[in-house]
Amino acid sequence: MSVVPHLKGRTHQQAADYNERLKIPRPTMTTKTIETNYFSPLKHFFRQMAVEHRFQSPFGDADVRMDGRSSVKRQPFKVGQLNIWFAHAAQEGRGEMM
């Protein structure tokens, strides 16, 4: 939302609705990203507050399902591929600057 000029100032729902109407929608976050970066910290916060202030966490018995795209299946590098990369990186002043 923050990088698309005509979506600035819109709500998340408005941005999601706009994206769904596109012929080629922009990719959405993966379910794992939503869980790890957004929902899990929220659950942790409420769990801590519930203990500290003696109330039941609203997520305690909740069955929450997320609608994100699936994670991309990636294959690990083969030893030969890593050797090529490491040999090149060793020639650089800083390996990450390739």
N, CA, C and O atoms as a GROMACS GRO file, in nm:
protein
  392
    1MET      N    1   0.081  -0.120   0.000
    1MET     CA    2   0.000   0.000   0.000
    1MET      C    3   0.085   0.126   0.000
    1MET      O    4   0.053   0.223  -0.067
    2SER      N    5   0.195   0.123   0.075
    2SER     CA    6   0.274   0.245   0.089
    2SER      C    7   0.358   0.277  -0.033
    2SER      O    8   0.407   0.390  -0.046
    3VAL      N    9   0.375   0.181  -0.124
    3VAL     CA   10   0.457   0.208  -0.243
    3VAL      C   11   0.374   0.235  -0.368
    3VAL      O   12   0.430   0.271  -0.472
    4VAL      N   13   0.243   0.218  -0.360
    4VAL     CA   14   0.156   0.244  -0.475
    4VAL      C   15   0.086   0.377  -0.448
    4VAL      O   16   0.001   0.386  -0.360
    5PRO      N   17   0.122   0.482  -0.525
    5PRO     CA   18   0.073   0.617  -0.496
    5PRO      C   19  -0.079   0.628  -0.480
    5PRO      O   20  -0.127   0.694  -0.388
    6HIS      N   21  -0.156   0.564  -0.569
    6HIS     CA   22  -0.301   0.582  -0.561
    6HIS      C   23  -0.366   0.499  -0.450
    6HIS      O   24  -0.487   0.505  -0.433
    7LEU      N   25  -0.287   0.422  -0.374
    7LEU     CA   26  -0.343   0.350  -0.260
    7LEU      C   27  -0.310   0.416  -0.127
    7LEU      O   28  -0.361   0.375  -0.023
    8LYS      N   29  -0.227   0.519  -0.130
    8LYS     CA   30  -0.193   0.589  -0.006
    8LYS      C   31  -0.318   0.652   0.052
    8LYS      O   32  -0.397   0.715  -0.019
    9GLY      N   33  -0.335   0.636   0.181
    9GLY     CA   34  -0.452   0.692   0.248
    9GLY      C   35  -0.574   0.601   0.245
    9GLY      O   36  -0.676   0.633   0.306
   10ARG      N   37  -0.566   0.490   0.175
   10ARG     CA   38  -0.678   0.395   0.169
   10ARG      C   39  -0.668   0.298   0.286
   10ARG      O   40  -0.563   0.282   0.346
   11THR      N   41  -0.780   0.235   0.317
   11THR     CA   42  -0.779   0.133   0.420
   11THR      C   43  -0.721   0.005   0.362
   11THR      O   44  -0.708  -0.010   0.241
   12HIS      N   45  -0.686  -0.087   0.450
   12HIS     CA   46  -0.634  -0.216   0.405
   12HIS      C   47  -0.739  -0.289   0.320
   12HIS      O   48  -0.706  -0.352   0.220
   13GLN      N   49  -0.864  -0.280   0.361
   13GLN     CA   50  -0.970  -0.347   0.286
   13GLN      C   51  -0.985  -0.287   0.147
   13GLN      O   52  -1.003  -0.360   0.049
   14GLN      N   53  -0.978  -0.154   0.137
   14GLN     CA   54  -0.988  -0.089   0.007
   14GLN      C   55  -0.872  -0.131  -0.084
   14GLN      O   56  -0.891  -0.154  -0.204
   15ALA      N   57  -0.753  -0.141  -0.027
   15ALA     CA   58  -0.637  -0.184  -0.106
   15ALA      C   59  -0.652  -0.329  -0.150
   15ALA      O   60  -0.620  -0.363  -0.264
   16ALA      N   61  -0.702  -0.416  -0.062
   16ALA     CA   62  -0.722  -0.556  -0.097
   16ALA      C   63  -0.829  -0.569  -0.206
   16ALA      O   64  -0.812  -0.647  -0.300
   17ASP      N   65  -0.936  -0.494  -0.193
   17ASP     CA   66  -1.042  -0.498  -0.295
   17ASP      C   67  -0.989  -0.450  -0.430
   17ASP      O   68  -1.020  -0.510  -0.534
   18TYR      N   69  -0.909  -0.344  -0.430
   18TYR     CA   70  -0.850  -0.292  -0.552
   18TYR      C   71  -0.762  -0.400  -0.617
   18TYR      O   72  -0.767  -0.422  -0.738
   19ASN      N   73  -0.680  -0.465  -0.534
   19ASN     CA   74  -0.588  -0.567  -0.586
   19ASN      C   75  -0.665  -0.682  -0.650
   19ASN      O   76  -0.624  -0.735  -0.753
   20GLU      N   77  -0.775  -0.722  -0.589
   20GLU     CA   78  -0.854  -0.834  -0.642
   20GLU      C   79  -0.915  -0.800  -0.778
   20GLU      O   80  -0.939  -0.890  -0.859
   21ARG      N   81  -0.941  -0.672  -0.804
   21ARG     CA   82  -1.002  -0.631  -0.931
   21ARG      C   83  -0.900  -0.619  -1.044
   21ARG      O   84  -0.940  -0.607  -1.160
   22LEU      N   85  -0.773  -0.621  -1.014
   22LEU     CA   86  -0.671  -0.610  -1.118
   22LEU      C   87  -0.668  -0.734  -1.206
   22LEU      O   88  -0.695  -0.845  -1.159
   23LYS      N   89  -0.635  -0.716  -1.334
   23LYS     CA   90  -0.622  -0.832  -1.424
   23LYS      C   91  -0.510  -0.923  -1.378
   23LYS      O   92  -0.523  -1.046  -1.380
   24ILE      N   93  -0.400  -0.863  -1.336
   24ILE     CA   94  -0.288  -0.939  -1.279
   24ILE      C   95  -0.263  -0.882  -1.139
   24ILE      O   96  -0.189  -0.785  -1.123
   25PRO      N   97  -0.326  -0.943  -1.036
   25PRO     CA   98  -0.311  -0.890  -0.901
   25PRO      C   99  -0.168  -0.897  -0.850
   25PRO      O  100  -0.091  -0.986  -0.887
   26ARG      N  101  -0.133  -0.802  -0.767
   26ARG     CA  102  -0.003  -0.807  -0.701
   26ARG      C  103  -0.003  -0.924  -0.604
   26ARG      O  104  -0.107  -0.957  -0.546
   27PRO      N  105   0.113  -0.989  -0.585
   27PRO     CA  106   0.116  -1.104  -0.494
   27PRO      C  107   0.086  -1.061  -0.350
   27PRO      O  108   0.129  -0.955  -0.305
   28THR      N  109   0.013  -1.144  -0.280
   28THR     CA  110  -0.018  -1.119  -0.140
   28THR      C  111   0.085  -1.188  -0.052
   28THR      O  112   0.168  -1.264  -0.102
   29MET      N  113   0.080  -1.162   0.077
   29MET     CA  114   0.171  -1.227   0.170
   29MET      C  115   0.135  -1.375   0.182
   29MET      O  116   0.021  -1.415   0.160
   30THR      N  117   0.235  -1.454   0.218
   30THR     CA  118   0.209  -1.595   0.241
   30THR      C  119   0.144  -1.613   0.378
   30THR      O  120   0.158  -1.528   0.466
   31THR      N  121   0.073  -1.723   0.393
   31THR     CA  122   0.011  -1.753   0.521
   31THR      C  123   0.117  -1.759   0.631
   31THR      O  124   0.093  -1.711   0.742
   32LYS      N  125   0.232  -1.816   0.601
   32LYS     CA  126   0.340  -1.826   0.700
   32LYS      C  127   0.389  -1.688   0.742
   32LYS      O  128   0.416  -1.666   0.860
   33THR      N  129   0.401  -1.595   0.648
   33THR     CA  130   0.444  -1.459   0.682
   33THR      C  131   0.342  -1.391   0.772
   33THR      O  132   0.379  -1.326   0.869
   34ILE      N  133   0.215  -1.406   0.739
   34ILE     CA  134   0.110  -1.345   0.821
   34ILE      C  135   0.115  -1.402   0.962
   34ILE      O  136   0.108  -1.328   1.060
   35GLU      N  137   0.126  -1.533   0.972
   35GLU     CA  138   0.130  -1.600   1.103
   35GLU      C  139   0.252  -1.556   1.183
   35GLU      O  140   0.240  -1.517   1.299
   36THR      N  141   0.370  -1.563   1.121
   36THR     CA  142   0.494  -1.536   1.192
   36THR      C  143   0.511  -1.390   1.230
   36THR      O  144   0.549  -1.359   1.343
   37ASN      N  145   0.485  -1.300   1.138
   37ASN     CA  146   0.517  -1.158   1.159
   37ASN      C  147   0.404  -1.075   1.217
   37ASN      O  148   0.429  -0.968   1.274
   38TYR      N  149   0.281  -1.121   1.204
   38TYR     CA  150   0.169  -1.039   1.249
   38TYR      C  151   0.085  -1.107   1.356
   38TYR      O  152   0.063  -1.050   1.464
   39PHE      N  153   0.039  -1.228   1.328
   39PHE     CA  154  -0.055  -1.290   1.420
   39PHE      C  155   0.013  -1.346   1.545
   39PHE      O  156  -0.038  -1.330   1.655
   40SER      N  157   0.126  -1.410   1.529
   40SER     CA  158   0.195  -1.470   1.643
   40SER      C  159   0.233  -1.365   1.750
   40SER      O  160   0.210  -1.389   1.868
   41PRO      N  161   0.291  -1.249   1.711
   41PRO     CA  162   0.319  -1.148   1.813
   41PRO      C  163   0.192  -1.096   1.882
   41PRO      O  164   0.194  -1.064   2.001
   42LEU      N  165   0.083  -1.088   1.808
   42LEU     CA  166  -0.044  -1.043   1.867
   42LEU      C  167  -0.094  -1.144   1.970
   42LEU      O  168  -0.137  -1.106   2.079
   43LYS      N  169  -0.087  -1.273   1.935
   43LYS     CA  170  -0.127  -1.378   2.030
   43LYS      C  171  -0.039  -1.373   2.154
   43LYS      O  172  -0.088  -1.385   2.266
   44HIS      N  173   0.091  -1.354   2.134
   44HIS     CA  174   0.184  -1.348   2.247
   44HIS      C  175   0.150  -1.229   2.338
   44HIS      O  176   0.149  -1.243   2.460
   45PHE      N  177   0.123  -1.114   2.278
   45PHE     CA  178   0.088  -0.995   2.356
   45PHE      C  179  -0.034  -1.022   2.444
   45PHE      O  180  -0.032  -0.993   2.564
   46PHE      N  181  -0.142  -1.076   2.383
   46PHE     CA  182  -0.263  -1.101   2.460
   46PHE      C  183  -0.241  -1.208   2.566
   46PHE      O  184  -0.300  -1.201   2.674
   47ARG      N  185  -0.157  -1.308   2.537
   47ARG     CA  186  -0.127  -1.411   2.636
   47ARG      C  187  -0.059  -1.349   2.758
   47ARG      O  188  -0.094  -1.379   2.872
   48GLN      N  189   0.040  -1.261   2.733
   48GLN     CA  190   0.110  -1.195   2.842
   48GLN      C  191   0.017  -1.103   2.921
   48GLN      O  192   0.020  -1.101   3.044
   49MET      N  193  -0.065  -1.027   2.850
   49MET     CA  194  -0.158  -0.935   2.918
   49MET      C  195  -0.262  -1.012   2.999
   49MET      O  196  -0.302  -0.970   3.108
   50ALA      N  197  -0.306  -1.125   2.946
   50ALA     CA  198  -0.405  -1.206   3.016
   50ALA      C  199  -0.350  -1.257   3.149
   50ALA      O  200  -0.421  -1.257   3.250
   51VAL      N  201  -0.226  -1.299   3.149
   51VAL     CA  202  -0.164  -1.346   3.273
   51VAL      C  203  -0.145  -1.229   3.369
   51VAL      O  204  -0.177  -1.240   3.487
   52GLU      N  205  -0.093  -1.120   3.318
   52GLU     CA  206  -0.063  -1.005   3.403
   52GLU      C  207  -0.188  -0.940   3.462
   52GLU      O  208  -0.186  -0.894   3.576
   53HIS      N  209  -0.296  -0.935   3.384
   53HIS     CA  210  -0.417  -0.865   3.428
   53HIS      C  211  -0.533  -0.959   3.457
   53HIS      O  212  -0.646  -0.915   3.476
   54ARG      N  213  -0.506  -1.087   3.460
   54ARG     CA  214  -0.602  -1.190   3.498
   54ARG      C  215  -0.732  -1.187   3.418
   54ARG      O  216  -0.841  -1.172   3.473
   55PHE      N  217  -0.719  -1.203   3.288
   55PHE     CA  218  -0.835  -1.221   3.203
   55PHE      C  219  -0.802  -1.330   3.102
   55PHE      O  220  -0.685  -1.364   3.083
   56GLN      N  221  -0.903  -1.383   3.039
   56GLN     CA  222  -0.881  -1.489   2.942
   56GLN      C  223  -0.844  -1.428   2.807
   56GLN      O  224  -0.914  -1.339   2.757
   57SER      N  225  -0.737  -1.476   2.750
   57SER     CA  226  -0.694  -1.425   2.620
   57SER      C  227  -0.801  -1.454   2.515
   57SER      O  228  -0.854  -1.565   2.512
   58PRO      N  229  -0.834  -1.358   2.431
   58PRO     CA  230  -0.935  -1.382   2.327
   58PRO      C  231  -0.889  -1.485   2.224
   58PRO      O  232  -0.971  -1.537   2.148
   59PHE      N  233  -0.760  -1.514   2.222
   59PHE     CA  234  -0.709  -1.613   2.128
   59PHE      C  235  -0.688  -1.750   2.191
   59PHE      O  236  -0.642  -1.843   2.125
   60GLY      N  237  -0.722  -1.763   2.319
   60GLY     CA  238  -0.699  -1.888   2.390
   60GLY      C  239  -0.766  -2.007   2.326
   60GLY      O  240  -0.702  -2.109   2.302
   61ASP      N  241  -0.895  -1.997   2.298
   61ASP     CA  242  -0.970  -2.108   2.239
   61ASP      C  243  -1.010  -2.081   2.094
   61ASP      O  244  -1.085  -2.159   2.035
   62ALA      N  245  -0.960  -1.974   2.037
   62ALA     CA  246  -1.000  -1.936   1.901
   62ALA      C  247  -0.932  -2.025   1.797
   62ALA      O  248  -0.815  -2.062   1.811
   63ASP      N  249  -1.006  -2.057   1.695
   63ASP     CA  250  -0.951  -2.129   1.580
   63ASP      C  251  -0.943  -2.029   1.465
   63ASP      O  252  -1.041  -2.005   1.395
   64VAL      N  253  -0.826  -1.970   1.447
   64VAL     CA  254  -0.809  -1.865   1.348
   64VAL      C  255  -0.749  -1.924   1.222
   64VAL      O  256  -0.649  -1.996   1.227
   65ARG      N  257  -0.810  -1.894   1.109
   65ARG     CA  258  -0.760  -1.939   0.979
   65ARG      C  259  -0.723  -1.818   0.896
   65ARG      O  260  -0.792  -1.716   0.897
   66MET      N  261  -0.613  -1.830   0.827
   66MET     CA  262  -0.565  -1.717   0.747
   66MET      C  263  -0.573  -1.750   0.600
   66MET      O  264  -0.555  -1.865   0.558
   67ASP      N  265  -0.600  -1.647   0.522
   67ASP     CA  266  -0.614  -1.665   0.379
   67ASP      C  267  -0.500  -1.593   0.308
   67ASP      O  268  -0.516  -1.482   0.258
   68GLY      N  269  -0.385  -1.658   0.306
   68GLY     CA  270  -0.270  -1.604   0.234
   68GLY      C  271  -0.231  -1.702   0.127
   68GLY      O  272  -0.284  -1.813   0.120
   69ARG      N  273  -0.138  -1.662   0.043
   69ARG     CA  274  -0.096  -1.755  -0.060
   69ARG      C  275   0.000  -1.856   0.000
   69ARG      O  276   0.055  -1.835   0.108
   70SER      N  277   0.020  -1.964  -0.070
   70SER     CA  278   0.111  -2.069  -0.024
   70SER      C  279   0.255  -2.022  -0.038
   70SER      O  280   0.288  -1.939  -0.123
   71SER      N  281   0.340  -2.077   0.046
   71SER     CA  282   0.483  -2.046   0.037
   71SER      C  283   0.541  -2.107  -0.090
   71SER      O  284   0.492  -2.207  -0.141
   72VAL      N  285   0.644  -2.044  -0.140
   72VAL     CA  286   0.713  -2.094  -0.259
   72VAL      C  287   0.801  -2.211  -0.217
   72VAL      O  288   0.877  -2.202  -0.121
   73LYS      N  289   0.790  -2.321  -0.289
   73LYS     CA  290   0.874  -2.437  -0.263
   73LYS      C  291   1.009  -2.412  -0.328
   73LYS      O  292   1.018  -2.394  -0.449
   74ARG      N  293   1.112  -2.411  -0.248
   74ARG     CA  294   1.246  -2.386  -0.300
   74ARG      C  295   1.332  -2.510  -0.280
   74ARG      O  296   1.314  -2.584  -0.184
   75GLN      N  297   1.425  -2.530  -0.371
   75GLN     CA  298   1.519  -2.640  -0.362
   75GLN      C  299   1.650  -2.588  -0.305
   75GLN      O  300   1.691  -2.477  -0.337
   76PRO      N  301   1.717  -2.666  -0.221
   76PRO     CA  302   1.845  -2.621  -0.168
   76PRO      C  303   1.950  -2.618  -0.278
   76PRO      O  304   1.939  -2.688  -0.379
   77PHE      N  305   2.053  -2.536  -0.257
   77PHE     CA  306   2.163  -2.531  -0.352
   77PHE      C  307   2.238  -2.664  -0.350
   77PHE      O  308   2.246  -2.730  -0.246
   78LYS      N  309   2.290  -2.702  -0.463
   78LYS     CA  310   2.376  -2.821  -0.470
   78LYS      C  311   2.517  -2.780  -0.432
   78LYS      O  312   2.553  -2.663  -0.442
   79VAL      N  313   2.598  -2.876  -0.389
   79VAL     CA  314   2.736  -2.848  -0.346
   79VAL      C  315   2.813  -2.776  -0.456
   79VAL      O  316   2.885  -2.680  -0.427
   80GLY      N  317   2.801  -2.820  -0.580
   80GLY     CA  318   2.871  -2.755  -0.691
   80GLY      C  319   2.831  -2.609  -0.708
   80GLY      O  320   2.916  -2.524  -0.734
   81GLN      N  321   2.702  -2.580  -0.692
   81GLN     CA  322   2.654  -2.442  -0.703
   81GLN      C  323   2.711  -2.356  -0.591
   81GLN      O  324   2.751  -2.242  -0.613
   82LEU      N  325   2.714  -2.411  -0.471
   82LEU     CA  326   2.770  -2.336  -0.357
   82LEU      C  327   2.919  -2.311  -0.377
   82LEU      O  328   2.968  -2.203  -0.345
   83ASN      N  329   2.992  -2.409  -0.428
   83ASN     CA  330   3.135  -2.392  -0.451
   83ASN      C  331   3.162  -2.279  -0.549
   83ASN      O  332   3.256  -2.201  -0.531
   84ILE      N  333   3.081  -2.270  -0.655
   84ILE     CA  334   3.095  -2.161  -0.752
   84ILE      C  335   3.070  -2.027  -0.683
   84ILE      O  336   3.146  -1.932  -0.703
   85TRP      N  337   2.966  -2.020  -0.605
   85TRP     CA  338   2.931  -1.894  -0.536
   85TRP      C  339   3.040  -1.856  -0.438
   85TRP      O  340   3.082  -1.740  -0.434
   86PHE      N  341   3.085  -1.951  -0.356
   86PHE     CA  342   3.189  -1.920  -0.257
   86PHE      C  343   3.320  -1.878  -0.322
   86PHE      O  344   3.388  -1.789  -0.273
   87ALA      N  345   3.357  -1.943  -0.433
   87ALA     CA  346   3.480  -1.905  -0.504
   87ALA      C  347   3.470  -1.761  -0.554
   87ALA      O  348   3.567  -1.685  -0.544
   88HIS      N  349   3.356  -1.724  -0.606
   88HIS     CA  350   3.337  -1.586  -0.652
   88HIS      C  351   3.338  -1.489  -0.535
   88HIS      O  352   3.402  -1.384  -0.541
   89ALA      N  353   3.267  -1.525  -0.427
   89ALA     CA  354   3.260  -1.437  -0.310
   89ALA      C  355   3.397  -1.417  -0.248
   89ALA      O  356   3.426  -1.309  -0.196
   90ALA      N  357   3.483  -1.519  -0.252
   90ALA     CA  358   3.617  -1.508  -0.194
   90ALA      C  359   3.702  -1.405  -0.268
   90ALA      O  360   3.796  -1.350  -0.210
   91GLN      N  361   3.670  -1.378  -0.395
   91GLN     CA  362   3.746  -1.282  -0.475
   91GLN      C  363   3.701  -1.138  -0.448
   91GLN      O  364   3.770  -1.043  -0.486
   92GLU      N  365   3.586  -1.122  -0.384
   92GLU     CA  366   3.531  -0.988  -0.357
   92GLU      C  367   3.588  -0.933  -0.227
   92GLU      O  368   3.630  -1.009  -0.139
   93GLY      N  369   3.590  -0.801  -0.215
   93GLY     CA  370   3.633  -0.739  -0.089
   93GLY      C  371   3.540  -0.777   0.024
   93GLY      O  372   3.582  -0.803   0.137
   94ARG      N  373   3.412  -0.781  -0.008
   94ARG     CA  374   3.308  -0.824   0.088
   94ARG      C  375   3.221  -0.924   0.014
   94ARG      O  376   3.171  -0.894  -0.094
   95GLY      N  377   3.202  -1.041   0.072
   95GLY     CA  378   3.130  -1.148   0.006
   95GLY      C  379   2.988  -1.115  -0.033
   95GLY      O  380   2.938  -1.164  -0.134
   96GLU      N  381   2.921  -1.032   0.048
   96GLU     CA  382   2.781  -1.000   0.018
   96GLU      C  383   2.767  -0.893  -0.090
   96GLU      O  384   2.655  -0.860  -0.128
   97MET      N  385   2.876  -0.839  -0.140
   97MET     CA  386   2.872  -0.731  -0.238
   97MET      C  387   2.880  -0.782  -0.382
   97MET      O  388   2.912  -0.704  -0.472
   98MET      N  389   2.852  -0.909  -0.406
   98MET     CA  390   2.866  -0.966  -0.539
   98MET      C  391   2.774  -0.900  -0.632
   98MET      O  392   2.770  -0.934  -0.750
   0.00000   0.00000   0.00000
